[in-house]
């Protein structure tokens, strides 16, 4: 059950990151209220911003929460970021009612509120720092309510470390994400672009 929870949190992290990414040149809506997560203490913001797009290619990700880790790999194509953002009719558009990103002295601060269906309502805030061409770190605090998985409810803190690995391998296409799973030699593979298309 705990492994299912961390996989679920990993998908939420991907959705959160994607929902906060934004195409350059798209202005922020004026006077848009910033989402507030009860008990949150995000870094001091310097003003509205957008997370930079990740460099196309293979990214390895390590997610750690509650003493457990989850290894994933995702193939980022030239259009992946656009397809999985609200501005690209993506997953976050229908899942997340609120998304906000601000520049900070050390990177970016973000907040979101997402409805994951049976996964519950998830309010998250966090910080991202590093180089989105080579490697970055995200620290996320999320509060989940109403999930059908009892262990998923509550407050969770997660750290995600990502590293650029080069070109995507031949057996992975744009949007493919693989996750290591105990008892499964090949792990599990999903495609975030296809998930986004299903939610249009």
N, C-alpha and C positions, 0 to 999 in steps of 0.2 A: 504493500500500500504506500509506503513512504517513497518507493521508487516512482510510482505513478504520480505522486504529488510533485516530485522534483521535475518530472517530464512535463507535467502541466504548467509548472512555473516557468520552465524553459520556453514553452510555446508562448506564454504570456509575455515573457521578456522579448521574444522576437517580435510579437505584435506591438508591444510598447515601443520598441526601437523603431519599427517600421512606421508606426503611426506618428512618431515624432519627427521622422525625416521629412524633408520638404524640398521640392525642386527650387533651384536658385531662381530668383526673379519673381517669385509669387509672393505678393505682399501679405502681411498679416492683417486680419480684419481689425478695423479701428474699434477701440473701446471694448474689445472682447474680454469678458471676465476671466480671470485666471482660476483654474480649478484649485480647490483647497482640500487637502487631505488632513483630516483631524490628527493632531499630534505630530504633524510633519514639521521638519526644520530644514528646508532646502537651502542650498548655498545662496549667498547674496547675489542677486541677479544684476547684470549690467544693462539688460534690456532685451527685447524680443530678438530671437535668433532662430536658426534651424540647425539641426545636427547635419554635418556634412555626409555626403554619400560615401559608402564604403567602396574601395577600389574593386573593380570586377575581378573575379577569380575565386579561388578556394580559401575559405576562412575556417580555421579551427576555433572552437569555443569551449571553454571550461566554465561550467556553472556550479557554484558551491552554495549550499544552504543547509542549515541544521546538521552540520557535520557530514553531509553527503555531497558527492560531486557527480556531475553529468557531463560527458564528453559529446560534443556534436561537431559536425562539419556542414557548412553550407556553401553552395555554389552561387556566387553573386554574378549575374549577367549584366550587360550594359543597361538593360531596362528593368531589372529586378526591383530596384529601389522605388522607381516610379509606380510599378504595378502593386506594390504593397504599402502604399501611402494613401491617405485620404484624397490627396490631390491627383492620384492616379486610379481612382475608383477601386480602392484596395480593401484588404482585410480590416484595417483599422477604421475605415469609413463607417462600417456597419457595427463593429464591435465596440468602438470607443467613442463615447459621446463627448469627451473632453480630452484635449491634448494641448500642452503648452510647453514651449522650450525657451530658455533664456540663456544668454552667454554669461559665464562667470569668470573670475580671474584665473581659474584653473581648468576651465573646460566649458561644460554645458550642464544646466539643471533642467529637469523635465518633470512634468506631472501629467497623470492621465487617469481617466475613469472608464473602465471597460466592462461590458456585459458579456460574459463567456457562456451564457446559457446555463446548462447544468453545472458548469464550472463555477458559477456564482458571479457576483459583482465584485470587481477588483479595482481598488483605488491605489495607485502607485505614485511614488516620487523617488527621484534619485539623481545621481550625477554621473556624467561621462567625461573621461579625460583620455588623452593620448593622441595617437596618430591614426586617422582612419584610412591611411594608405598602407600602414604596416602593422599596427597593433593598438588596441585601446582597452580600457577598463570601464565597466559600468557597475555602480553600486546602487541597488534597488531595494526599497522598502515597500511592501505591498500589504494591504489589508483586504482579506477576502471574506465575504459574507454570502450566505445562501447557496453554497456549493453542495452538490449531492454527495461529495466525498467529505466526510466529517473532518478528516485530518487536514484538508486543504483550507478550512476556515481558520481565521485568526490572522495574526501579523507574521509576516515572513520577511527575512532579510536575505538578500542574495547578492553575490558578487559574480560578475561575468567578465572573464578575460578572453579577448579575441586576438588571434594572430593571423596575418596574411601568409598563406602557404604557397602561393604561385598560381599557375593556371589550373583550372578545374580538370580532374581526370576524365578520361573518355567515357566512363560509366556514370557520370553525373552531368545533368543538364542544368540550365539556368533555373534557379529556384529550388533545386533539390537540397534537402537537409537530411543527414543521417544522424541517428542517435544510438549510442551503445546501450544495449539492454541485457540484463543478466539472463542467461539461459537461451539467448538468441545469438547464434554465431554471426549472422549478418546484421544484427541490430534492427532498427526500424528506419524506414525512409518515408518522408513526406515531401510534397512540393508546395512551397508557400505561395507560388504564383497561381497554381491551380486552386488552392484554397481561397485565394483572393477572388478569382474569377467566379467561384461557386457562390460567393456572397454578394455579387453585384445586384 
